[in-house]
């Protein structure tokens, strides 16, 4: 059995070398997402990308793998995501943030 509802997906694109108080920003974002009670947050590492500097960061063998892009994703109700985003604004000085309406499908086992 399953049910679905409309929620908001928060996507934050930043670099793996972006730091907050000498620690990776993505770790701080996930820590704060958990503390805020969001349903979950995941971090995905990119293999290549560029941002405002137009410098391409890549994992190709002949290049150094520095500054690779990271994507932090969280999905929850619009109210919770927007409140969370307000709470982490200080971390997002060099990040791209997108918000999209999504349909979240939740599967349950054995429940009518």
C-alpha positions, 0 to 999 in steps of 0.5 A: 500500500502507498500514499502520496502528498505534495512536499517541497524538495530543497537542493543545495549545490556547493563545493566539497571544499566549502567550510564552516568553522573549519568543517565541511559545510555539507556536514553542518547542513545535514547536522542541522537538518536532523536537529530541525526534525526534517525527514532526512537529508542526503549528500551526493558527490558530483564527478564534474562541474563548474560554478560562478568561477567557470573553473571546471572541477573534475575527477578525471585521472589527469586532473586533481580532484579538488572542489568537486560539486556536492548536492544536498537534498532534503524533502519535507513539508513546505513549512518545515523546508522554508523554516529550515532554509531560513535557519541555515541562510548563514551557511549559503553564502556561496551555494546555489539553492533550488526549491521544487514541488514534488510528489512524495510517495510513501510505501507501507507494508501490510497496512490497509 
